[in-house]
Amino acid sequence: MVIICLKIKGYLTHCIEKGAKVSIGGIYLSPEKEMSKILAVSEDSRYMPDFMEDRKGEVFEVRFDKVVYR
């Protein structure tokens, strides 16, 4: 599980460095100012990241949505 979290954090950081936008629950965050919050949410199992790609396969947005168990 730890290895998976590290890989996601690494990929997330890479996407942000390439210019991807990040939203949590539909609210966009500034990676420059709120990177620690973004990385904390990436470790929270209640949130699932969706990596949105353009036609070239480049990630342009990462959306974290809360997972609701029913």
RAPEMO-V266305 format. One record per helix or strand. SS is the DSSP state (@ for helix, = for strand). FROM is the first residue (numbers start at 0). TO is the last residue. If there is no record, write none. Layout:
SS FROM TO
SS FROM TO
This chain:
@ 1 16
= 20 23
= 26 28
@ 30 42
= 46 52
= 58 65
